[in-house]
């Protein structure tokens, strides 16, 4: 008989990252890869959260911060688009059946990066007017000044995402996670160092620093894992096309598959343009609420989709079976396990806690606004989670053409419902309408991925999971909020609500989600193969 020891991920002596990945069962390896990506995303979210709180405490919410966050919304949108390349491009690169070489993929990313630099550099002035029609000149000048810095960060994040795409195919998830966590730490250090001199642009320089470190780490990991492959430019079957024509075709192939991700995230830029007509500070508060919700989506739905897309593509090609039942319900449960309590905590405890710790950051009225915006974003968060689980499935099943076809109608629907909501209920109406187009997209994707016969069963299963985790969160944090009202001090009320809410939620998980807890524990622990 042989004994088995328990070691933390990456601690098995004498084993490389790939050896470690292949020494554990496939389900556990998938879970651990997803956890590595989630931890990396949440490390970035934690660093961003610290910076956000410090930014609020230092600069408050005013017309100038509104101007910066309009530019930052574009950066965030493009950041998610860059991350989505790690989902949409994998089927193009995975063997057998790859349609692009790694080197050709790198050329495509270089062309997109150059376009971004041109748009956010020489054209920053006109772009600022398009993004923020409701801001005053003082706020819009901040937008124009922030765009070149954030544009550089966007281009580097694109390169980093390309490196992460190739590393994911090569099962180097720990390298990817290390790159993002190191970048997040470097960005936080830069923020602390520049906060006294860079003013409201501090966060932009922080993002640029983070992008430099992340992209450099990814490129080093890429080189160590095999580089870009052969140096020749692959031609078409006839061999007669020029390099420019081949590159144009490749750009169209990559962007066509990613259009749905770009459009889906541009929806917030449209919503923010309508919200820019609000009073000074309103755009900033909405941006904070959206960043919180979007990081939850990225850290759960998108991270799990990224870690699963290589295997889903191989399985869909090899076995010709639907991968929906094996991925979407399970992933949604893990996402809701984290997302539901996080949203409840922000609404009931987080917003007043920030106000009491940093009185200059949010006024009492803005605490209510942050709570309202976060509550209005809950339906969007649920729809966004399902979209980020379903899109990789459809890409793995070869339905990219359908995804490209729904991109333009999605924008048109969103423009219509946002204009209507804004006309009827002002800024709250525009934010409330944010979920309509994503919900319709979710319905289309469900039917396309499963067929009408199975869609009803899947919807019932997803609805049950939503009610289970949302109900537990509301009960846990509701009890915590009620207990906190006994005290007179706002800071104590918020702290008591948060502590009691977290304790009750964790205790309740042992009753309603024990299998998910056990799988998370198995994902953290590695059992090396018997000697």
Residue pairs with C-beta under 8 A, 6 or more apart in sequence:
2 530
2 531
4 527
4 528
4 530
5 528
6 525
6 526
6 527
7 525
7 526
7 528
8 524
8 525
8 526
9 20
9 32
9 36
9 174
9 524
9 526
10 17
10 20
10 174
11 526
12 20
12 23
12 526
12 528
15 23
15 528
17 171
17 172
17 173
17 174
17 175
18 170
18 171
18 172
20 526
21 29
21 33
21 171
21 173
22 29
22 171
23 526
23 528
23 529
24 32
24 526
24 527
24 528
26 311
28 522
28 523
30 307
30 308
30 311
31 519
31 520
31 522
31 523
32 173
32 523
32 524
32 526
33 171
33 173
33 307
34 303
34 304
34 307
34 308
34 331
34 334
34 523
35 520
35 523
35 524
36 173
36 174
36 176
36 177
36 307
37 173
37 176
37 177
37 303
37 304
37 306
37 307
38 299
38 300
38 303
38 304
39 177
39 181
40 176
40 177
40 178
40 179
40 180
40 181
40 303
41 180
41 295
41 298
41 299
41 302
41 303
42 295
42 299
43 180
43 181
43 184
43 185
44 180
44 181
44 183
44 184
44 210
44 295
45 295
45 298
45 299
46 184
47 184
47 185
47 187
47 188
47 210
48 184
48 291
48 295
49 292
50 188
51 187
51 188
51 191
51 203
51 206
52 288
52 291
53 354
53 357
53 358
53 361
54 191
54 192
54 195
55 65
55 202
55 203
56 288
56 354
56 358
56 361
56 362
57 358
57 360
57 361
58 195
59 65
59 199
59 200
60 281
60 360
60 361
61 280
61 281
61 284
61 285
61 361
61 362
61 363
61 366
62 280
62 281
62 284
63 135
63 136
63 138
63 139
63 280
63 281
64 138
64 139
64 142
64 200
65 200
65 281
65 284
66 132
66 135
66 139
66 276
66 280
66 281
66 282
66 283
66 284
67 132
67 135
67 138
67 139
67 140
67 141
67 142
67 143
67 146
67 200
68 142
68 143
68 146
68 200
68 201
68 203
68 204
69 283
69 284
69 287
70 128
70 131
70 132
70 135
70 139
70 143
70 272
70 276
70 283
71 128
71 131
71 142
71 143
71 146
71 147
71 150
71 204
72 146
72 150
72 203
72 204
72 287
73 131
73 268
73 269
73 272
73 287
73 290
74 120
74 131
74 147
74 150
74 269
75 150
75 153
75 154
75 204
75 207
76 265
76 268
76 291
76 294
77 262
77 265
77 266
77 268
77 269
78 116
78 154
78 157
78 158
79 154
79 157
80 261
80 265
80 294
80 298
80 302
81 258
81 261
81 262
81 265
82 154
82 157
82 158
82 160
82 161
83 161
83 298
83 302
83 306
84 258
84 261
84 262
84 302
84 391
85 109
85 158
85 161
85 162
85 165
85 254
85 258
86 161
86 164
86 165
86 168
86 306
86 309
87 261
87 302
87 305
87 306
87 309
87 391
87 392
87 395
88 254
88 257
88 258
88 261
88 391
88 395
88 400
89 100
89 105
89 162
89 165
89 254
89 257
89 258
90 165
90 168
90 169
90 309
90 310
90 313
90 395
91 309
91 313
91 395
91 396
91 398
91 400
92 98
92 99
92 100
92 105
92 253
92 254
92 257
93 100
93 102
93 105
93 165
93 166
93 169
94 169
94 310
94 313
94 314
96 317
97 317
99 253
100 108
100 250
100 253
100 254
101 229
101 230
101 234
102 166
102 227
102 228
102 229
103 228
103 229
103 230
103 231
103 233
103 234
104 233
104 234
104 246
104 247
104 250
105 162
105 165
105 166
105 250
105 254
106 162
106 228
107 233
107 247
107 250
108 247
108 250
108 251
108 254
109 158
109 159
109 162
111 247
111 251
112 158
112 251
112 255
113 155
113 156
113 158
113 159
114 155
116 151
116 154
116 155
116 158
117 151
117 152
117 155
119 127
119 151
120 127
120 147
120 148
120 150
120 151
120 152
120 154
121 147
121 148
121 151
124 144
124 145
124 147
124 148
124 151
125 144
127 144
127 147
128 140
128 141
128 143
128 144
128 147
129 140
131 143
131 269
131 272
131 273
132 139
132 140
132 143
132 273
132 276
132 283
133 273
133 276
134 273
134 274
134 275
134 276
134 277
134 278
135 143
135 276
135 283
142 200
142 201
145 201
146 201
146 204
149 201
149 204
149 205
149 207
149 208
150 204
150 207
150 208
152 208
152 211
153 204
153 207
153 208
153 210
153 211
154 211
156 208
156 211
156 212
156 214
156 215
157 211
157 214
157 215
159 215
159 218
159 219
160 179
160 183
160 211
160 214
160 215
160 217
160 218
162 218
163 179
163 215
163 218
163 219
163 221
163 222
164 176
164 179
164 218
166 222
166 225
167 173
167 175
167 176
167 218
167 221
167 222
167 225
168 176
168 306
168 307
168 309
168 310
169 310
170 225
170 226
172 221
172 225
173 307
175 217
175 218
175 221
175 225
176 218
176 221
178 217
179 213
179 214
179 217
179 218
179 221
180 214
182 213
182 214
182 217
183 210
183 211
183 212
183 213
183 214
183 217
184 210
186 209
186 210
186 212
186 213
187 206
187 207
187 209
187 210
187 213
188 206
189 209
190 205
190 206
190 209
190 210
191 202
191 203
191 205
191 206
194 202
194 205
194 206
195 202
198 204
198 205
222 228
233 243
233 246
234 246
235 241
235 246
236 246
236 249
241 249
256 400
256 404
257 395
257 400
257 403
257 404
259 403
259 404
259 407
260 391
260 403
260 404
260 406
260 407
260 410
261 391
262 407
263 407
263 408
263 410
263 411
264 384
264 387
264 410
264 438
264 441
266 411
267 410
267 411
267 414
267 434
267 437
267 438
268 290
268 294
268 434
270 411
270 414
270 415
270 418
271 286
271 414
271 418
271 430
271 431
271 433
271 434
272 283
272 286
272 287
274 418
274 419
274 422
274 427
274 430
275 282
275 283
275 286
275 427
275 430
275 431
276 283
277 427
278 286
278 426
278 427
281 366
282 369
282 427
285 362
285 366
285 369
285 370
285 373
286 373
286 427
286 431
288 370
289 370
289 373
289 374
289 377
290 373
290 377
292 342
292 346
292 374
293 343
293 374
293 377
293 380
293 381
293 384
294 384
296 338
296 339
296 342
296 343
296 381
297 335
297 339
297 381
297 384
297 385
297 388
299 338
300 331
300 334
300 335
300 338
300 339
300 385
301 331
301 332
301 335
301 384
301 385
301 386
301 387
301 388
301 389
302 388
304 331
304 334
304 335
304 389
305 331
305 388
305 389
305 391
305 392
306 392
308 327
308 331
308 392
309 392
309 395
309 396
312 323
312 327
312 392
312 393
312 396
313 395
313 396
315 321
315 323
315 396
316 323
316 396
316 397
316 398
322 397
322 449
322 450
323 393
323 396
323 397
324 390
324 393
324 449
324 450
324 454
324 458
325 454
325 458
327 389
327 392
327 393
328 386
328 389
328 390
328 393
328 449
328 458
328 462
329 458
329 461
329 462
329 465
331 389
332 385
332 386
332 389
332 462
332 465
333 465
333 469
333 513
333 516
334 516
334 519
334 520
335 385
335 389
336 385
336 465
336 466
336 468
336 469
336 470
337 469
337 509
337 513
337 516
339 381
339 385
339 469
340 469
340 470
340 472
340 473
341 469
341 472
341 473
341 476
341 477
341 501
341 502
341 505
343 374
343 378
343 381
343 473
344 473
344 474
344 476
344 477
344 501
345 477
345 498
345 501
345 502
346 370
346 374
347 371
347 374
347 375
348 477
348 478
348 480
348 481
348 497
348 501
349 477
349 480
349 481
349 484
349 494
349 495
349 497
349 498
349 501
350 494
350 498
351 362
351 367
351 370
351 371
351 374
352 367
352 490
352 493
352 494
353 491
353 494
353 495
353 498
354 361
354 362
354 367
355 361
355 362
355 363
355 364
355 366
355 367
355 490
356 489
356 490
356 491
356 494
357 491
362 370
372 428
373 431
376 428
376 431
376 432
376 434
377 431
377 434
377 435
379 435
379 439
380 434
380 435
380 438
382 466
383 435
383 438
383 439
383 441
383 442
384 438
386 442
386 445
386 446
386 462
387 438
387 441
387 442
387 445
390 442
390 445
390 446
390 449
391 403
391 445
393 449
394 400
394 402
394 403
394 445
394 448
394 449
395 403
397 449
399 448
399 449
402 448
406 441
406 444
410 437
410 440
410 441
411 437
413 436
413 437
413 440
414 433
414 436
414 437
417 433
417 436
417 437
418 430
418 433
418 434
420 429
420 433
421 429
421 430
421 431
421 432
421 433
422 429
422 430
422 433
423 429
425 432
446 455
446 458
446 459
447 455
450 458
468 512
468 513
469 512
469 513
472 505
472 508
472 509
472 512
473 501
473 505
475 504
475 508
476 500
476 501
476 502
476 503
476 504
476 505
476 508
477 497
477 498
477 501
477 504
477 505
478 501
479 500
479 501
479 504
480 496
480 497
480 498
480 499
480 500
480 501
480 502
480 504
481 493
481 497
481 501
483 496
483 497
483 500
484 492
484 493
484 494
484 495
484 496
484 497
484 500
485 493
487 493
487 496
509 516
509 517
510 517
